[in-house]
Amino acid sequence: MALPWPHSTPTLPRPVPAVPRTAPADSTGLAERVTAAVRRNPAVLRLGALAANPLTALVVMLIGLALLFVLPLVGLPFVAVVVLPAVIFHLRPERRTALRRPRG
């Protein structure tokens, strides 16, 4: 028979970094510069909007399904590399609201 779990103890251990994280000062500046450059480039913004579109995910899934049945040797890697990440991206909790139709 198992002993009862004490309710005062946490169920998961808290992660403690072995080495304190100290980022070099120039690396944070580089990340900010890259983010600012991406925001200024309209082509990158359009590409990001297209990649995050649920219709794009549906088209990618249909292509993957067709490739699975027509050319399994090509379709299986396509599903593993392209379709599954797209599905995982759209099923994250913060993205699920984008999949719902607006009421109105």
N, C-alpha and C positions, 0 to 999 in steps of 0.2 A: 504494500500500500504506500502511495506517495504521501510525503509530508505536505501540509498546506504551505502555499507560498506566502511569506509575510507581506502584508499590504503596504508597509512603510518603505520598502525598498523599491528602487526603480526597476522596471522590467528590462530596459535596455541600457547597456553601459554608455556613458557619455564619452564621445570621442575627445581625446586629449592629444594635441599634436606633440610628437616626440621632440621636434626641433621648433622653436618659435619662428613664425613666418616673418621674415623681414624682406620685403621686396625692394630692389634697388630703385632709387628715385627716378632714374631715367626710363625704367620699364613702364611705370604708370603713365608717364607723359607720352610714351609711344602708343599705348592703348587708347588714350584720349585723342591723340592726333589721328589714329586710324579710324576711330568711331566718327570723328568730325568729318573726315574726308568721305566716308561712306554716306553720311547724311547729306553732304553737299552734292553728291553725284546722283542725278535723277535716274540714270540707267540702272544703278544698283538698287535704288528704291523701287523701281518698277519690277525688277527681277525678284526682289524680296516679296513684293505684294503678289506676284504671280505664283511664287513657290508656296505662299501661305494660303492661297485660295482653295476652298474645299472642292471646287469644280476641277481644279488641276489634280487634286488627290484622287478624285473619282476617275478621271481619264487615265492616270498612271495605274490605278488598280485594274481597270479594264484592259489596258495594254499588257499588264503583267499576267492577267488571267488568260488572255489570248495566247501569249507567248508560252505559257505553261503547257497548253494543250497542243500547240502547233510545233514549237521547238523547245522541248523540255530542257535541253542542254543550255539554251540561252535564257529561257524563261525562269528557271530556278535561281540562277544568280541575280537576275533582274529583280525578282520578287524579294530576295534576301537583301540586296543592296539598296534598292530604290523604293519598293512598295512598303516594306515593313517600317523603315524610318518615317515615311510619309504618314502612315497610319498611326504610328506612335505619336508623332507630332500633333496630329489633329485630335487625338483622344486624350491629350493631357487635360487636366481639369480646367486650366485657365483658357483653353481653346474650345471647350465644348459649347460654350455660349455662342461662338461664331457659327456653329453648325445648325443651331435652331433657327427656324424662320421667325422673322419679327411679326408680332401680333399687331394687327391694325386694319 
